Amino acid sequence: MATITIYTTPYCPYCVRAKQLLDNKEVTYQEIDVSDRSLRPNMTKLTGGTTVPQIVIDGKAIGGCDELYALERAHQLDELLS
């Protein structure tokens, strides 16, 4: 099973959507709340992104919510998650 990390904030609707898709897939993920601004530089260094959510699957930054759903529509997400 893939190792998944998702950088979020509690007030972000895109974070909620991304987590819903992952929850529907019944995968386990580590959620890192970057409301604490001191955690954002690490997120940016790892993913290159400055907005949330930022999703990392097996050490590879895949982007945010739109990219996650694009992978799902292209039938590539399940393969990444397995």
Backbone torsions as a table, in degrees:
resi	resn	phi	psi	omega
1	MET	NA	145.6	-176.7
2	ALA	-72.5	152.2	172.3
3	THR	-94.9	122.9	-174.4
4	ILE	-123.6	131.8	173.5
5	THR	-124.5	135.0	177.3
6	ILE	-129.1	123.1	178.0
7	TYR	-91.0	126.3	-172.5
8	THR	-139.6	173.8	163.1
9	THR	-132.4	153.4	-175.4
10	PRO	-69.4	-19.8	-174.9
11	TYR	-102.0	12.2	-176.0
12	CYS	-96.9	115.9	179.9
13	PRO	-67.1	-28.5	177.8
14	TYR	-70.1	-33.6	175.5
15	CYS	-63.9	-43.5	179.3
16	VAL	-60.5	-45.8	179.7
17	ARG	-62.0	-44.5	-179.6
18	ALA	-62.9	-44.2	179.8
19	LYS	-65.9	-35.8	177.5
20	GLN	-61.2	-43.4	178.7
21	LEU	-63.4	-45.1	178.2
22	LEU	-63.8	-39.3	177.3
23	ASP	-64.4	-41.0	178.3
24	ASN	-63.4	-29.9	176.6
25	LYS	-79.7	-6.6	179.2
26	GLU	57.3	44.3	175.7
27	VAL	-106.7	154.1	177.9
28	THR	-93.2	138.7	178.5
29	TYR	-143.1	155.9	174.5
30	GLN	-96.5	126.1	178.1
31	GLU	-103.9	128.5	177.7
32	ILE	-117.1	114.8	-179.7
33	ASP	-80.7	113.4	-178.8
34	VAL	-98.8	25.5	170.8
35	SER	-59.7	-32.8	173.0
36	ASP	-74.9	104.7	-173.9
37	ARG	-56.6	-22.1	-179.7
38	SER	-69.2	-16.6	179.8
39	LEU	-88.5	-15.2	-175.9
40	ARG	-66.7	-38.5	179.4
41	PRO	-58.0	-37.8	177.7
42	ASN	-64.7	-41.6	177.6
43	MET	-60.3	-47.4	-177.9
44	THR	-64.7	-40.7	179.0
45	LYS	-62.5	-41.8	-177.0
46	LEU	-74.9	-41.0	-171.5
47	THR	-106.2	-21.7	-173.5
48	GLY	81.7	-7.1	-178.5
49	GLY	-96.1	152.6	178.7
50	THR	-116.6	-7.7	179.2
51	THR	-106.6	165.2	177.0
52	VAL	-112.1	152.2	-3.3
53	PRO	-77.2	157.3	167.8
54	GLN	-120.7	128.0	-172.9
55	ILE	-118.6	131.8	179.7
56	VAL	-122.8	125.0	178.3
57	ILE	-119.7	119.6	-178.2
58	ASP	49.5	45.7	175.3
59	GLY	80.2	-1.8	-179.4
60	LYS	-107.0	122.7	177.4
61	ALA	-72.4	123.1	-179.7
62	ILE	-104.0	-8.1	179.7
63	GLY	110.6	-146.4	-175.5
64	GLY	-110.2	-154.3	-176.2
65	CYS	-61.4	-46.3	-178.8
66	ASP	-60.0	-42.1	179.4
67	GLU	-67.3	-37.6	178.1
68	LEU	-62.2	-46.3	179.8
69	TYR	-69.1	-31.8	176.1
70	ALA	-64.0	-41.1	176.0
71	LEU	-62.0	-39.4	178.7
72	GLU	-64.3	-46.1	-179.8
73	ARG	-64.0	-32.5	179.8
74	ALA	-84.3	4.1	-179.7
75	HIS	59.4	35.8	178.6
76	GLN	-111.4	-13.7	-175.4
77	LEU	-66.8	-45.2	-178.2
78	ASP	-58.1	-38.0	178.7
79	GLU	-64.5	-41.7	177.9
80	LEU	-65.2	-33.1	-175.9
81	LEU	-81.5	-17.0	-175.9
82	SER	-85.3	NA	NA
